[in-house]
Amino acid sequence: MTRFFLDTNIVAYADDLDAPGKQAVALDLLGRAYAESAGVISLQVLQEYFVTATRKRGVAPADSA
């Protein structure tokens, strides 16, 4: 099985309503990663997503999970 790395942009765009085209691609990639059990995500990516969601998009820290 081939594994692939999910970077911060993929995770962030999956949650971005302002970029529907990029969101659709990101959601497709996340869906494939889940369906194939092939996606890998690092702790660093999760930390970067948290910063993006809370500081740049104004999401409350408790809601960013």
Backbone as a printed PyTorch tensor [residue, N CA C, xyz], in Angstrom:
tensor([[[  0.8440,  -1.1860,   0.0000],
         [  0.0000,   0.0000,   0.0000],
         [  0.8880,   1.2470,   0.0000]],

        [[  0.5300,   2.1780,  -0.8160],
         [  1.2380,   3.4430,  -0.8680],
         [  0.6080,   4.4140,   0.1180]],

        [[  1.4380,   5.0320,   0.9300],
         [  0.9610,   6.0400,   1.8770],
         [  1.3020,   7.4280,   1.3380]],

        [[  0.5140,   8.4240,   1.7190],
         [  0.8460,   9.7800,   1.3230],
         [  0.6610,  10.7240,   2.4950]],

        [[  1.4830,  11.7680,   2.4830],
         [  1.5380,  12.7390,   3.5660],
         [  0.5430,  13.8620,   3.3090]],

        [[ -0.2390,  14.1800,   4.3070],
         [ -1.2000,  15.2870,   4.2280],
         [ -0.5710,  16.5120,   4.8780]],

        [[ -0.3490,  17.5520,   4.0890],
         [  0.2830,  18.7390,   4.6570],
         [ -0.7590,  19.7260,   5.1740]],

        [[ -0.2820,  20.7830,   5.7540],
         [ -1.1560,  21.7810,   6.3910],
         [ -2.1510,  22.3820,   5.4120]],

        [[ -1.7240,  22.6490,   4.1920],
         [ -2.6310,  23.2590,   3.2160],
         [ -3.8450,  22.3830,   2.9490]],

        [[ -3.6520,  21.0940,   2.8570],
         [ -4.7760,  20.1950,   2.5970],
         [ -5.7690,  20.2530,   3.7480]],

        [[ -5.2750,  20.1810,   4.9540],
         [ -6.1530,  20.2120,   6.1280],
         [ -6.8400,  21.5750,   6.2560]],

        [[ -6.1130,  22.6420,   6.0220],
         [ -6.6840,  23.9890,   6.1430],
         [ -7.7160,  24.2580,   5.0570]],

        [[ -7.4230,  23.8860,   3.8160],
         [ -8.3840,  24.1300,   2.7360],
         [ -9.6350,  23.2760,   2.8740]],

        [[ -9.5450,  22.1410,   3.5150],
         [-10.7320,  21.3160,   3.7360],
         [-11.7520,  22.0430,   4.6010]],

        [[-11.2870,  23.0310,   5.3280],
         [-12.1340,  23.7940,   6.2470],
         [-12.3870,  25.2240,   5.7670]],

        [[-12.0250,  25.5280,   4.5160],
         [-12.0760,  26.9020,   4.0070],
         [-13.2770,  27.1080,   3.0790]],

        [[-14.3160,  27.7590,   3.5830],
         [-15.5070,  28.0170,   2.7750],
         [-15.2970,  29.1170,   1.7420]],

        [[-14.2350,  29.9080,   1.8820],
         [-13.9630,  31.0050,   0.9650],
         [-13.2830,  30.5480,  -0.3270]],

        [[-12.8290,  29.3120,  -0.3890],
         [-12.1600,  28.7710,  -1.5780],
         [-12.7960,  27.4280,  -1.9260]],

        [[-14.0100,  27.4490,  -2.5040],
         [-14.7370,  26.1990,  -2.7190],
         [-14.0290,  25.2020,  -3.6410]],

        [[-13.2910,  25.6750,  -4.6230],
         [-12.5670,  24.7670,  -5.5090],
         [-11.4670,  24.0270,  -4.7700]],

        [[-10.6860,  24.7810,  -4.0110],
         [ -9.6070,  24.1710,  -3.2310],
         [-10.1780,  23.2880,  -2.1200]],

        [[-11.3000,  23.7130,  -1.5590],
         [-11.9290,  22.9140,  -0.5160],
         [-12.3630,  21.5570,  -1.0700]],

        [[-12.9380,  21.5480,  -2.2560],
         [-13.3950,  20.2930,  -2.8540],
         [-12.2340,  19.3340,  -3.0900]],

        [[-11.1140,  19.8560,  -3.5850],
         [ -9.9340,  19.0150,  -3.8110],
         [ -9.4060,  18.4760,  -2.4840]],

        [[ -9.3200,  19.3390,  -1.4750],
         [ -8.8110,  18.9210,  -0.1650],
         [ -9.7130,  17.8680,   0.4650]],

        [[-11.0150,  18.0590,   0.3660],
         [-11.9390,  17.0790,   0.9340],
         [-11.8410,  15.7410,   0.2080]],

        [[-11.6350,  15.7930,  -1.1030],
         [-11.4510,  14.5570,  -1.8640],
         [-10.1940,  13.8170,  -1.4010]],

        [[ -9.1070,  14.5500,  -1.2310],
         [ -7.8650,  13.9310,  -0.7670],
         [ -8.0120,  13.3410,   0.6300]],

        [[ -8.6660,  14.0660,   1.5140],
         [ -8.8840,  13.5520,   2.8650],
         [ -9.7850,  12.3210,   2.8470]],

        [[-10.7910,  12.3520,   2.0010],
         [-11.6840,  11.2010,   1.8790],
         [-10.9540,   9.9740,   1.3660]],

        [[-10.1030,  10.1640,   0.3570],
         [ -9.3140,   9.0470,  -0.1630],
         [ -8.3480,   8.5250,   0.8900]],

        [[ -7.7230,   9.4390,   1.6180],
         [ -6.7820,   9.0310,   2.6650],
         [ -7.4840,   8.1720,   3.7120]],

        [[ -8.6850,   8.5680,   4.0770],
         [ -9.4470,   7.8150,   5.0710],
         [ -9.9090,   6.4700,   4.5110]],

        [[-10.4780,   6.4900,   3.3080],
         [-11.0160,   5.2650,   2.7130],
         [ -9.9370,   4.2160,   2.4800]],

        [[ -8.7540,   4.6760,   2.1090],
         [ -7.6680,   3.7520,   1.8000],
         [ -6.7350,   3.5120,   2.9910]],

        [[ -7.0160,   4.1630,   4.1050],
         [ -6.1250,   4.1070,   5.2780],
         [ -4.6810,   4.3620,   4.8600]],

        [[ -4.5010,   5.3790,   4.0170],
         [ -3.1900,   5.6340,   3.4290],
         [ -2.6220,   6.9980,   3.7770]],

        [[ -3.3990,   7.8480,   4.4240],
         [ -2.9210,   9.1890,   4.7290],
         [ -2.1000,   9.2290,   6.0030]],

        [[ -1.0710,  10.0500,   5.9750],
         [ -0.2100,  10.2550,   7.1380],
         [ -0.1930,  11.7470,   7.4310]],

        [[ -0.3770,  12.0830,   8.7030],
         [ -0.3570,  13.4840,   9.1070],
         [  0.5290,  13.6040,  10.3450]],

        [[  1.3210,  14.6540,  10.3850],
         [  2.2590,  14.8080,  11.5000],
         [  1.6870,  15.7240,  12.5810]],

        [[  2.2860,  15.6500,  13.7290],
         [  1.9160,  16.5380,  14.8220],
         [  2.1740,  17.9910,  14.4220]],

        [[  3.2410,  18.2380,  13.6940],
         [  3.5510,  19.5940,  13.2290],
         [  2.4170,  20.1550,  12.3760]],

        [[  1.8750,  19.3330,  11.4810],
         [  0.7660,  19.7740,  10.6310],
         [ -0.4420,  20.1260,  11.4930]],

        [[ -0.7260,  19.3200,  12.4840],
         [ -1.8500,  19.6200,  13.3750],
         [ -1.6340,  20.9270,  14.1340]],

        [[ -0.4050,  21.1890,  14.5620],
         [ -0.0910,  22.4450,  15.2440],
         [ -0.2530,  23.6330,  14.2930]],

        [[  0.2280,  23.4780,  13.0650],
         [  0.1020,  24.5560,  12.0830],
         [ -1.3650,  24.8200,  11.7490]],

        [[ -2.1590,  23.7640,  11.6510],
         [ -3.5920,  23.9430,  11.4030],
         [ -4.2350,  24.7190,  12.5550]],

        [[ -3.8840,  24.3780,  13.7790],
         [ -4.4370,  25.0670,  14.9490],
         [ -4.1380,  26.5640,  14.8700]],

        [[ -2.8990,  26.9060,  14.5350],
         [ -2.5200,  28.3210,  14.4190],
         [ -3.3130,  28.9890,  13.2960]],

        [[ -3.4190,  28.3270,  12.1660],
         [ -4.1690,  28.8890,  11.0330],
         [ -5.6300,  29.1130,  11.4130]],

        [[ -6.2250,  28.1390,  12.0400],
         [ -7.6450,  28.2410,  12.3900],
         [ -7.9020,  29.3050,  13.4480]],

        [[ -7.0730,  29.3700,  14.4630],
         [ -7.3460,  30.2820,  15.5750],
         [ -6.8620,  31.7040,  15.3330]],

        [[ -5.6970,  31.8620,  14.7460],
         [ -5.1510,  33.2190,  14.5780],
         [ -5.5790,  33.8840,  13.2770]],

        [[ -5.6120,  33.1290,  12.2090],
         [ -5.9080,  33.7340,  10.9150],
         [ -7.3870,  33.7140,  10.5680]],

        [[ -8.1150,  32.7320,  11.0740],
         [ -9.5390,  32.6350,  10.7500],
         [-10.4400,  32.9960,  11.9120]],

        [[ -9.8670,  33.2010,  13.0820],
         [-10.6370,  33.6430,  14.2360],
         [-11.5060,  32.5770,  14.8860]],

        [[-11.1890,  31.3150,  14.6680],
         [-11.9420,  30.2250,  15.2970],
         [-11.5250,  30.1340,  16.7710]],

        [[-12.4840,  29.9370,  17.6370],
         [-12.1750,  29.7630,  19.0610],
         [-11.3450,  28.4940,  19.2430]],

        [[-10.3260,  28.5300,  20.0890],
         [ -9.4720,  27.3460,  20.2740],
         [-10.2440,  26.0660,  20.5820]],

        [[-11.3170,  26.1630,  21.3730],
         [-12.0960,  24.9660,  21.7100],
         [-12.8310,  24.4020,  20.4960]],

        [[-13.0900,  25.2480,  19.4930],
         [-13.8200,  24.8130,  18.2940],
         [-12.9210,  24.3670,  17.1590]],

        [[-11.6210,  24.4770,  17.3260],
         [-10.7080,  24.1790,  16.2220],
         [-10.4200,  22.6950,  16.0590]],

        [[-10.8310,  21.8880,  16.9750],
         [-10.5440,  20.4480,  16.9030],
         [-11.4360,  19.7340,  15.9280]]])
